[in-house]
């Protein structure tokens, strides 16, 4: 599934409604909500795809999060590369890449990668988080 920043991941579009995404995916899902510092975010978890879609209170897509190989960016299968290699690659794509202990974020492309649980940076990342434009601005 090719990532087109701020637009789509494969055929899953940021402009799709929650109902349209459920119809496209056509698999069992579990819905829920999280509350973080007074901001409520809703989600649909698709266990067969190992993916979560996050929504705001109006069912507008906030982000897609994948936990197993599927999303690609610039021909890179993000969840098949080592964390160290991804930092190297994304640093070239985005000179303002923000790298922290828990992962890295490219505001330029709307992509965040969560670091491996372990201390080895040669491990595969936990997940990739693809977010809509302006998601962190609010």
DSSP file (Angstrom, degrees, kcal/mol; ACC not computed):
  #  RESIDUE AA STRUCTURE BP1 BP2  ACC     N-H-->O    O-->H-N    N-H-->O    O-->H-N    TCO  KAPPA ALPHA  PHI   PSI    X-CA   Y-CA   Z-CA
    1    1 A X              0   0    0      0, 0.0    71,-3.1     0, 0.0     2,-0.3   0.000 360.0 360.0 360.0 115.2    0.0    0.0    0.0
    2    2 A X  B     -a   72   0A   0     69,-0.2     8,-2.8     7,-0.1     2,-0.5  -0.558 360.0-135.3 -78.5 132.4    1.6    3.2   -1.2
    3    3 A X  E     -C    9   0B   0     69,-3.1     2,-0.6    -2,-0.3    71,-0.3  -0.773  16.7-172.0 -87.6 124.1    1.6    6.2    1.1
    4    4 A X  E >>  -C    8   0B   0      4,-2.8     3,-2.6    -2,-0.5     4,-2.2  -0.951  39.2-111.5-112.6 106.9    0.7    9.5   -0.5
    5    5 A X  T 34 S-     0   0    0     -2,-0.6   105,-0.1     1,-0.3   127,-0.1  -0.020  90.3  -5.5 -47.2 131.6    1.3   12.0    2.2
    6    6 A X  T 34 S+     0   0    0    125,-0.4    -1,-0.3   103,-0.3   127,-0.3   0.498 131.9  63.3  64.0   7.4   -1.8   13.7    3.6
    7    7 A X  T <4 S-     0   0    0     -3,-2.6     7,-2.9     1,-0.3     8,-0.5   0.698 102.6 -29.9-121.2 -53.9   -4.0   12.0    1.0
    8    8 A X  E  <  -CD   4  13B   0     -4,-2.2    -4,-2.8     5,-0.3     2,-0.4  -0.985  27.6-135.3-163.0 165.6   -4.0    8.2    1.3
    9    9 A X  E >  S-CD   3  12B   0      3,-2.5     3,-2.1    -2,-0.3    -6,-0.2  -0.929  86.0 -49.2-129.9 107.0   -2.5    4.9    2.1
   10   10 A X  T 3  S-     0   0    0     -8,-2.8    -6,-0.1    -2,-0.4    61,-0.0  -0.486 123.7 -22.0  61.3-130.0   -3.3    2.5   -0.7
   11   11 A X  T 3  S+     0   0    0     -2,-0.2     2,-0.7    -3,-0.1    -1,-0.3   0.312 115.6 103.2 -93.9   9.9   -7.0    2.9   -1.4
   12   12 A X  E <   -D    9   0B   0     -3,-2.1    -3,-2.5    12,-0.0     2,-0.3  -0.838  59.4-163.3 -94.4 112.7   -7.7    4.3    2.1
   13   13 A X  E >   -D    8   0B   0     -2,-0.7     3,-1.2    -5,-0.2    -5,-0.3  -0.696  30.1-135.3-102.0 146.6   -8.2    8.0    1.8
   14   14 A X  T 3  S+     0   0    0     -7,-2.9    47,-0.6    -2,-0.3    -6,-0.1   0.761 110.1  57.4 -64.5 -23.8   -8.1   10.7    4.5
   15   15 A X  T 3  S+     0   0    0     -8,-0.5    -1,-0.2    45,-0.1    -7,-0.1   0.541  84.8 107.5 -85.1  -7.3  -11.2   12.1    2.8
   16   16 A X  S <  S-     0   0    0     -3,-1.2    45,-0.5     1,-0.1     2,-0.1  -0.367  71.4-120.3 -69.3 148.9  -13.2    8.8    3.2
   17   17 A X     >  -     0   0    0      1,-0.1     4,-2.3    43,-0.1     5,-0.2  -0.431  26.5-108.9 -79.1 164.1  -16.0    8.6    5.8
   18   18 A X  H  > S+     0   0    0     41,-0.4     4,-2.3     1,-0.2     5,-0.2   0.914 122.0  50.4 -59.3 -43.2  -15.8    6.1    8.6
   19   19 A X  H  > S+     0   0    0      1,-0.2     4,-2.3     2,-0.2    -1,-0.2   0.913 108.7  51.5 -62.1 -44.0  -18.6    4.1    6.9
   20   20 A X  H  > S+     0   0    0      1,-0.2     4,-2.6     2,-0.2    -1,-0.2   0.892 110.3  49.0 -62.2 -40.4  -16.8    4.2    3.5
   21   21 A X  H  X S+     0   0    0     -4,-2.3     4,-2.8     2,-0.2     5,-0.3   0.918 109.8  51.0 -65.8 -43.1  -13.6    2.8    5.1
   22   22 A X  H  X S+     0   0    0     -4,-2.3     4,-2.4     1,-0.2     5,-0.3   0.905 112.6  47.2 -59.8 -40.4  -15.5    0.1    6.9
   23   23 A X  H  < S+     0   0    0     -4,-2.3    -2,-0.2     2,-0.2    -1,-0.2   0.908 112.7  48.8 -67.8 -42.2  -17.1   -0.9    3.6
   24   24 A X  H  < S+     0   0    0     -4,-2.6    -2,-0.2     1,-0.2    -1,-0.2   0.930 117.0  40.7 -62.4 -46.3  -13.7   -0.8    1.7
   25   25 A X  H  < S-     0   0    0     -4,-2.8    -2,-0.2    -5,-0.2    -1,-0.2   0.897  84.3-171.2 -73.1 -40.7  -11.9   -2.9    4.3
   26   26 A X     <  +     0   0    0     -4,-2.4     2,-0.3    -5,-0.3    -3,-0.1   0.877  41.2 113.6  51.7  48.6  -14.9   -5.3    4.8
   27   27 A X  S    S-     0   0    0     -5,-0.3    -1,-0.2    22,-0.0    -2,-0.1  -0.915  76.3 -77.2-138.5 165.4  -13.4   -7.1    7.8
   28   28 A X        -     0   0    0     -2,-0.3    20,-0.4    -3,-0.1     2,-0.3  -0.350  53.5-178.3 -62.6 144.8  -14.3   -7.4   11.4
   29   29 A X        -     0   0    0     17,-0.2     2,-0.5    18,-0.1    17,-0.2  -0.954  24.5-138.2-142.3 161.0  -13.3   -4.4   13.5
   30   30 A X  E     -E   45   0C   0     15,-2.3    15,-3.0    -2,-0.3     2,-0.3  -0.992  21.4-152.0-121.9 126.2  -13.4   -3.3   17.1
   31   31 A X  E     +E   44   0C   0     -2,-0.5     2,-0.3    13,-0.2    13,-0.2  -0.664  27.2 142.0 -97.5 153.4  -14.3    0.3   17.9
   32   32 A X  E     -E   43   0C   0     11,-1.9    11,-2.4    -2,-0.3     2,-0.3  -0.947  34.9-121.2-166.8-173.9  -13.2    2.3   20.9
   33   33 A X  E     -E   42   0C   0     -2,-0.3     2,-0.3     9,-0.2     9,-0.2  -0.996  11.2-158.7-146.0 146.5  -12.2    5.7   22.1
   34   34 A X  E     -E   41   0C   0      7,-3.2     7,-2.9    -2,-0.3     2,-0.5  -0.937   6.3-153.9-122.2 148.2   -9.1    7.1   23.8
   35   35 A X  E     +E   40   0C   0     -2,-0.3     2,-0.5     5,-0.2     5,-0.2  -0.978  15.7 176.6-124.3 117.3   -8.9   10.3   25.9
   36   36 A X  E >  S-E   39   0C   0      3,-2.6     3,-1.9    -2,-0.5    -2,-0.0  -0.959  71.9 -26.8-126.5 113.6   -5.5   12.0   26.1
   37   37 A X  T 3  S-     0   0    0     -2,-0.5    -1,-0.1     1,-0.3     3,-0.1   0.867 126.9 -47.6  51.2  43.3   -5.2   15.3   27.9
   38   38 A X  T 3  S+     0   0    0      1,-0.2     2,-0.6     0, 0.0    -1,-0.3   0.419 113.9 116.9  83.4  -1.4   -8.9   16.1   27.3
   39   39 A X  E <   -E   36   0C   0     -3,-1.9    -3,-2.6     2,-0.0     2,-0.4  -0.893  53.3-152.0-102.7 120.5   -8.7   15.3   23.6
   40   40 A X  E     -E   35   0C   0     -2,-0.6     2,-0.4    -5,-0.2    17,-0.2  -0.766  14.4-177.5 -94.8 133.5  -11.0   12.4   22.7
   41   41 A X  E     -E   34   0C   0     -7,-2.9    -7,-3.2    -2,-0.4     2,-0.3  -0.995  11.4-150.6-131.8 137.1  -10.1   10.3   19.7
   42   42 A X  E     -EF  33  55C   0     13,-2.4    13,-3.4    -2,-0.4     2,-0.3  -0.702  16.7-172.7-105.5 155.8  -12.1    7.4   18.3
   43   43 A X  E     -EF  32  54C   0    -11,-2.4   -11,-1.9    -2,-0.3     2,-0.4  -0.984  25.4-148.2-148.5 158.9  -10.7    4.3   16.5
   44   44 A X  E     -EF  31  53C   0      9,-2.0     9,-2.5    -2,-0.3     2,-0.5  -0.998  21.4-156.7-122.7 122.9  -11.5    1.2   14.6
   45   45 A X  E     -EF  30  52C   0    -15,-3.0   -15,-2.3    -2,-0.4     2,-0.7  -0.892   2.9-162.4-102.8 127.3   -9.0   -1.7   15.0
   46   46 A X  E >>> - F   0  51C   0      5,-3.3     5,-1.6    -2,-0.5     4,-1.2  -0.871   4.1-172.5-109.5  96.0   -8.9   -4.3   12.3
   47   47 A X  T 345S+     0   0    0     -2,-0.7    -1,-0.2     1,-0.2   -18,-0.1   0.833  82.8  56.1 -62.5 -33.8   -7.1   -7.3   13.8
   48   48 A X  T 345S+     0   0    0    -20,-0.4    -1,-0.2     1,-0.2   -19,-0.1   0.811 117.5  35.4 -68.2 -27.9   -6.9   -9.2   10.4
   49   49 A X  T <45S-     0   0    0     -3,-0.8    19,-0.3     2,-0.2    18,-0.3   0.523 103.0-131.1 -98.3  -9.3   -5.0   -6.2    8.9
   50   50 A X  T  <5 +     0   0    0     -4,-1.2    17,-2.5     1,-0.2    18,-0.5   0.951  66.1 127.1  55.0  51.8   -3.1   -5.4   12.1
   51   51 A X  E   < -FG  46  66C   0     -5,-1.6    -5,-3.3    15,-0.2     2,-0.4  -0.980  47.9-157.2-142.5 146.2   -4.2   -1.8   11.6
   52   52 A X  E     -FG  45  65C   0     13,-2.6    13,-2.9    -2,-0.3     2,-0.5  -0.984   5.8-158.0-123.6 138.2   -6.0    1.0   13.5
   53   53 A X  E     -FG  44  64C   0     -9,-2.5    -9,-2.0    -2,-0.4     2,-0.3  -0.979  13.9-152.3-113.6 127.2   -7.8    4.0   11.9
   54   54 A X  E     -FG  43  63C   0      9,-2.9     8,-3.2    -2,-0.5     9,-1.2  -0.781  14.1-174.5-101.4 142.5   -8.2    7.0   14.2
   55   55 A X  E     -FG  42  61C   0    -13,-3.4   -13,-2.4    -2,-0.3     6,-0.2  -0.911  20.3-126.8-132.2 156.4  -11.0    9.5   13.9
   56   56 A X    >   -     0   0    0      4,-2.1     3,-2.0    -2,-0.3   -15,-0.1  -0.284  51.5 -81.6 -87.7-174.2  -12.1   12.8   15.4
   57   57 A X  T 3  S+     0   0    0      1,-0.3   -16,-0.1   -17,-0.2    -1,-0.0   0.663 132.3  53.9 -66.1 -15.7  -15.5   13.4   17.0
   58   58 A X  T 3  S-     0   0    0      2,-0.1    -1,-0.3     0, 0.0     3,-0.1   0.190 120.1-107.6-101.3  15.3  -17.0   14.0   13.5
   59   59 A X    <   +     0   0    0     -3,-2.0   -41,-0.4     1,-0.3     2,-0.4   0.724  69.5 150.7  63.4  24.0  -15.6   10.7   12.1
   60   60 A X        -     0   0    0    -43,-0.1    -4,-2.1     1,-0.1    -1,-0.3  -0.713  55.1-105.4 -82.4 135.1  -13.0   12.6   10.1
   61   61 A X  E     +G   55   0C   0    -47,-0.6    -6,-0.3   -45,-0.5     3,-0.1  -0.438  40.7 173.2 -66.3 126.0   -9.9   10.4    9.6
   62   62 A X  E     -     0   0C   0     -8,-3.2    70,-2.6     1,-0.4     2,-0.3   0.803  61.2 -23.9 -95.1 -42.6   -7.0   11.6   11.8
   63   63 A X  E     -GH  54 131C   0     -9,-1.2    -9,-2.9    68,-0.2     2,-0.4  -0.995  44.9-131.2-165.9 160.9   -4.5    8.8   11.1
   64   64 A X  E     -GH  53 130C   0     66,-2.5    66,-3.2    -2,-0.3     2,-0.4  -0.977  22.8-165.9-117.8 135.9   -3.8    5.3   10.0
   65   65 A X  E     -GH  52 129C   0    -13,-2.9   -13,-2.6    -2,-0.4     2,-0.4  -0.990   1.6-167.1-127.4 129.0   -1.5    3.1   12.1
   66   66 A X  E     -GH  51 128C   0     62,-2.4    62,-2.1    -2,-0.4   -15,-0.2  -0.905  14.4-176.1-115.8 141.3    0.0   -0.2   10.8
   67   67 A X  S    S+     0   0    0    -17,-2.5     2,-0.3    -2,-0.4   -16,-0.1   0.425  71.4  44.1-113.8  -4.3    1.7   -2.9   12.9
   68   68 A X  S    S-     0   0    0    -18,-0.5     3,-0.4   -19,-0.3    11,-0.1  -0.959 103.2 -68.3-139.6 158.8    2.8   -5.3   10.2
   69   69 A X  S    S+     0   0    0     10,-0.3     3,-0.1    -2,-0.3    -2,-0.1  -0.139  87.0  95.8 -51.7 129.9    4.4   -4.9    6.7
   70   70 A X        +     0   0    0      1,-0.4    -1,-0.2   -69,-0.1     2,-0.2  -0.007  54.2  85.0-174.4 -55.9    2.1   -3.2    4.2
   71   71 A X        -     0   0    0     -3,-0.4     7,-1.2     6,-0.1     8,-0.5  -0.436  54.0-168.0 -73.3 138.1    2.6    0.5    3.9
   72   72 A X  E     -aB   2  77A   0    -71,-3.1   -69,-3.1     5,-0.2     2,-0.4  -0.941   9.3-169.8-122.8 145.7    5.3    1.7    1.5
   73   73 A X  E >  S- B   0  76A   0      3,-2.1     3,-1.1    -2,-0.4   -69,-0.1  -0.980  78.5 -12.3-136.3 122.7    6.8    5.1    1.1
   74   74 A X  T 3  S-     0   0    0     -2,-0.4    -1,-0.1   -71,-0.3     3,-0.1   0.914 131.0 -53.7  51.9  46.0    9.2    6.0   -1.8
   75   75 A X  T 3  S+     0   0    0      1,-0.2     2,-0.6    -3,-0.0    -1,-0.3   0.670 111.0 126.7  64.2  21.1    9.4    2.2   -2.6
   76   76 A X  E <   -B   73   0A   0     -3,-1.1    -3,-2.1     5,-0.0     2,-1.3  -0.943  59.2-141.6-110.3 121.2   10.4    1.4    1.0
   77   77 A X  E >>  -B   72   0A   0     -2,-0.6     3,-2.2    -5,-0.2     4,-0.7  -0.696  21.8-159.0 -78.1  97.5    8.4   -1.2    2.9
   78   78 A X  G >4 S+     0   0    0     -2,-1.3     3,-0.7    -7,-1.2    47,-0.3   0.816  83.0  47.9 -55.4 -41.1    8.6    0.7    6.2
   79   79 A X  G 34 S+     0   0    0     -8,-0.5   -10,-0.3     1,-0.2    -1,-0.3   0.214 108.5  55.8 -91.6  17.9    7.9   -2.2    8.6
   80   80 A X  G <4 S+     0   0    0     -3,-2.2     2,-0.2   -12,-0.1    -1,-0.2   0.442  93.6  80.2-117.8  -8.8   10.4   -4.5    6.9
   81   81 A X  S << S-     0   0    0     -4,-0.7    44,-0.7    -3,-0.7     2,-0.1  -0.628  88.6-100.5 -95.1 156.3   13.5   -2.2    7.2
   82   82 A X  B  >  -L  124   0D   0     -2,-0.2     4,-2.3    42,-0.2    42,-0.2  -0.396  29.1-117.9 -71.3 155.2   15.5   -1.8   10.3
   83   83 A X  H  > S+     0   0    0     40,-2.6     4,-2.1     1,-0.2    39,-0.2   0.902 115.1  52.4 -59.5 -43.3   14.9    1.3   12.5
   84   84 A X  H  > S+     0   0    0     37,-2.3     4,-2.0    39,-0.2    -1,-0.2   0.915 109.3  48.9 -60.3 -45.0   18.4    2.5   11.9
   85   85 A X  H  > S+     0   0    0     36,-0.2     4,-2.6     1,-0.2    -1,-0.2   0.894 109.4  53.1 -63.5 -40.6   18.1    2.2    8.1
   86   86 A X  H  X S+     0   0    0     -4,-2.3     4,-3.1     1,-0.2     5,-0.3   0.897 106.9  51.5 -63.0 -40.6   14.8    4.1    8.2
   87   87 A X  H  X S+     0   0    0     -4,-2.1     4,-1.9     2,-0.2    -1,-0.2   0.925 110.8  49.3 -61.4 -43.5   16.3    7.0   10.2
   88   88 A X  H  X S+     0   0    0     -4,-2.0     4,-1.0     2,-0.2    -2,-0.2   0.943 115.4  43.0 -59.4 -48.7   19.1    7.2    7.6
   89   89 A X  H >X S+     0   0    0     -4,-2.6     4,-1.8     1,-0.2     3,-0.7   0.939 115.3  46.7 -64.9 -49.1   16.6    7.2    4.7
   90   90 A X  H 3X S+     0   0    0     -4,-3.1     4,-3.0     1,-0.2    -1,-0.2   0.793 104.2  62.6 -68.2 -27.2   14.1    9.6    6.2
   91   91 A X  H 3< S+     0   0    0     -4,-1.9    -1,-0.2    -5,-0.3    -2,-0.2   0.825 106.1  46.8 -64.9 -30.3   16.9   12.0    7.2
   92   92 A X  H << S+     0   0    0     -4,-1.0     3,-0.3    -3,-0.7    -2,-0.2   0.910 115.9  43.8 -74.7 -43.7   17.7   12.4    3.5
   93   93 A X  H  < S+     0   0    0     -4,-1.8     2,-0.4     1,-0.3    -2,-0.2   0.866 129.5  25.0 -67.4 -37.2   14.0   12.9    2.6
   94   94 A X    ><  -     0   0    0     -4,-3.0     3,-1.9    -5,-0.2    -1,-0.3  -0.849  61.2-171.2-135.5  95.4   13.3   15.3    5.5
   95   95 A X  T 3  S+     0   0    0     -2,-0.4    -1,-0.1    -3,-0.3    -4,-0.1   0.680  90.3  58.3 -60.7 -16.7   16.3   17.2    6.9
   96   96 A X  T 3  S+     0   0    0      2,-0.1    -1,-0.3     0, 0.0    11,-0.2   0.109  75.7 149.9 -99.7  21.8   14.0   18.4    9.7
   97   97 A X    <   -     0   0    0     -3,-1.9     2,-0.7    -7,-0.2     9,-0.2  -0.292  42.1-138.5 -55.1 131.9   13.2   14.8   10.9
   98   98 A X  E     -I  105   0C   0      7,-2.5     7,-2.4     2,-0.0     2,-0.5  -0.875  20.8-170.9 -99.9 115.7   12.6   14.7   14.6
   99   99 A X  E     +I  104   0C   0     -2,-0.7     5,-0.2     5,-0.2     2,-0.2  -0.922  12.5 162.2-110.9 127.8   14.2   11.6   16.2
  100  100 A X  E >   -I  103   0C   0      3,-3.3     3,-0.7    -2,-0.5    15,-0.1  -0.739  54.0 -91.5-130.4 179.2   13.4   10.7   19.9
  101  101 A X  T 3  S+     0   0    0     -2,-0.2     3,-0.1     1,-0.2    -1,-0.0   0.833 124.5  47.4 -62.6 -32.7   13.8    7.6   22.1
  102  102 A X  T 3  S-     0   0    0      1,-0.2    13,-2.3    12,-0.1     2,-0.3   0.543 126.8 -68.5 -90.4  -7.2   10.3    6.5   21.2
  103  103 A X  E <   -IJ 100 114C   0     -3,-0.7    -3,-3.3    11,-0.3     2,-0.3  -0.974  53.4 -77.6 153.5-165.9   10.6    6.9   17.4
  104  104 A X  E     -IJ  99 113C   0      9,-2.2     9,-2.8    -2,-0.3     2,-0.4  -0.941  27.0-153.9-133.8 159.5   10.8    9.5   14.8
  105  105 A X  E     -IJ  98 112C   0     -7,-2.4    -7,-2.5    -2,-0.3     2,-0.7  -0.997   7.0-161.4-136.4 133.3    8.4   11.9   13.0
  106  106 A X  E >>> - J   0 111C   0      5,-3.1     5,-1.7    -2,-0.4     4,-1.6  -0.888   8.1-179.9-112.0  98.2    8.5   13.5    9.6
  107  107 A X  T 345S+     0   0    0     -2,-0.7    -1,-0.1     1,-0.2    29,-0.1   0.804  81.6  65.0 -65.0 -28.2    6.1   16.5    9.7
  108  108 A X  T 345S+     0   0    0      1,-0.2    -1,-0.2    -3,-0.1    -2,-0.0   0.859 118.2  22.6 -62.0 -36.1    7.0   17.1    6.1
  109  109 A X  T <45S-     0   0    0     -3,-0.6  -103,-0.3     2,-0.2    -2,-0.2   0.456 103.4-118.6-112.6  -4.2    5.4   13.8    5.0
  110  110 A X  T  <5 +     0   0    0     -4,-1.6    21,-2.2     1,-0.2     2,-0.4   0.889  69.6 131.5  68.3  38.8    3.0   13.1    7.9
  111  111 A X  E   < -JK 106 130C   0     -5,-1.7    -5,-3.1    19,-0.2     2,-0.4  -0.988  33.3-177.2-130.3 127.8    4.7    9.9    8.9
  112  112 A X  E     -JK 105 129C   0     17,-3.0    17,-3.6    -2,-0.4     2,-0.5  -0.970   9.4-158.5-120.5 140.2    5.8    8.7   12.3
  113  113 A X  E     -JK 104 128C   0     -9,-2.8    -9,-2.2    -2,-0.4     2,-0.4  -0.976  13.1-138.6-120.3 127.5    7.6    5.5   13.1
  114  114 A X  E     -JK 103 127C   0     13,-2.4    12,-1.6    -2,-0.5    13,-0.7  -0.720  26.6-118.8 -87.0 130.0    7.6    4.0   16.5
  115  115 A X        -     0   0    0    -13,-2.3    11,-0.2    -2,-0.4    -1,-0.1  -0.136  36.7 -87.5 -62.7 158.5   10.9    2.6   17.7
  116  116 A X        -     0   0    0      7,-0.2    -1,-0.1     4,-0.2     9,-0.1  -0.315  34.4-119.7 -62.7 152.4   11.4   -1.1   18.5
  117  117 A X  S    S+     0   0    0     -3,-0.1    -1,-0.1     2,-0.0    -2,-0.1   0.849  93.3  68.9 -60.6 -35.4   10.6   -2.1   22.0
  118  118 A X  S    S-     0   0    0      2,-0.2     5,-0.1     1,-0.1    -2,-0.1  -0.212  94.8-108.9 -84.4 174.6   14.1   -3.3   22.6
  119  119 A X  S    S+     0   0    0      2,-0.0     2,-0.6     3,-0.0    -1,-0.1   0.588  87.2 101.8 -79.2 -10.4   17.3   -1.3   22.8
  120  120 A X    >   -     0   0    0      1,-0.2     3,-1.1     2,-0.1    -4,-0.2  -0.649  53.7-164.6 -82.7 121.0   18.6   -2.5   19.4
  121  121 A X  T 3  S+     0   0    0     -2,-0.6   -37,-2.3     1,-0.2   -36,-0.2   0.497  85.7  73.4 -79.2  -2.6   18.1    0.0   16.6
  122  122 A X  T 3  S+     0   0    0    -39,-0.2    -1,-0.2   -40,-0.1     2,-0.1   0.394  80.9  96.9 -88.7   2.9   18.8   -2.8   14.2
  123  123 A X  S <  S-     0   0    0     -3,-1.1   -40,-2.6   -41,-0.1   -39,-0.2  -0.456  87.1 -95.4 -86.7 163.6   15.3   -4.2   14.9
  124  124 A X  B     -L   82   0D   0    -42,-0.2   -42,-0.2    -2,-0.1   -45,-0.1  -0.553  48.6-102.8 -75.5 140.9   12.2   -3.6   12.9
  125  125 A X        -     0   0    0    -44,-0.7   -10,-0.2   -47,-0.3    -9,-0.1  -0.175  20.4-125.6 -61.8 159.3   10.0   -0.7   14.2
  126  126 A X  S    S-     0   0    0    -12,-1.6     2,-0.3   -11,-0.2   -11,-0.1   0.914  78.4 -22.6 -70.5 -45.9    6.8   -1.5   16.1
  127  127 A X  E     - K   0 114C   0    -13,-0.7   -13,-2.4   -49,-0.0     2,-0.4  -0.977  51.5-124.8-159.8 166.9    4.5    0.5   13.9
  128  128 A X  E     -HK  66 113C   0    -62,-2.1   -62,-2.4    -2,-0.3     2,-0.5  -0.991  19.8-157.8-124.0 135.4    4.1    3.3   11.4
  129  129 A X  E     -HK  65 112C   0    -17,-3.6   -17,-3.0    -2,-0.4     2,-0.6  -0.956   5.2-169.5-117.6 115.7    1.6    6.2   12.0
  130  130 A X  E     -HK  64 111C   0    -66,-3.2   -66,-2.5    -2,-0.5     2,-0.3  -0.931  16.5-171.6-110.5 116.5    0.4    8.1    8.9
  131  131 A X  E     -H   63   0C   0    -21,-2.2  -125,-0.4    -2,-0.6   -68,-0.2  -0.736  23.2-104.8-117.9 158.6   -1.5   11.3    9.9
  132  132 A X    >   -     0   0    0    -70,-2.6     3,-1.9    -2,-0.3     4,-0.3  -0.320  51.6 -83.9 -73.9 157.2   -3.5   13.9    8.2
  133  133 A X  T 3  S+     0   0    0   -127,-0.3    -1,-0.1     1,-0.3   -26,-0.0  -0.392 117.0  17.8 -61.3 133.1   -2.2   17.4    7.5
  134  134 A X  T >> S+     0   0    0     -2,-0.1     3,-1.1    -3,-0.1     4,-0.7   0.449  83.1 130.2  85.5   0.8   -2.6   19.6   10.6
  135  135 A X  T <4 S+     0   0    0     -3,-1.9     3,-0.5     1,-0.3    -2,-0.1   0.890  79.2  36.9 -55.9 -43.6   -3.1   16.6   13.0
  136  136 A X  T 34 S+     0   0    0     -4,-0.3    -1,-0.3     1,-0.2    -3,-0.1   0.471 103.2  75.2 -89.3  -1.5   -0.5   17.9   15.5
  137  137 A X  T <4        0   0    0     -3,-1.1    -1,-0.2     1,-0.2    -2,-0.2   0.706 360.0 360.0 -80.6 -19.7   -1.4   21.6   15.0
  138  138 A X     <        0   0    0     -4,-0.7    -1,-0.2    -3,-0.5    -2,-0.1   0.478 360.0 360.0 -84.4 360.0   -4.6   21.4   17.0
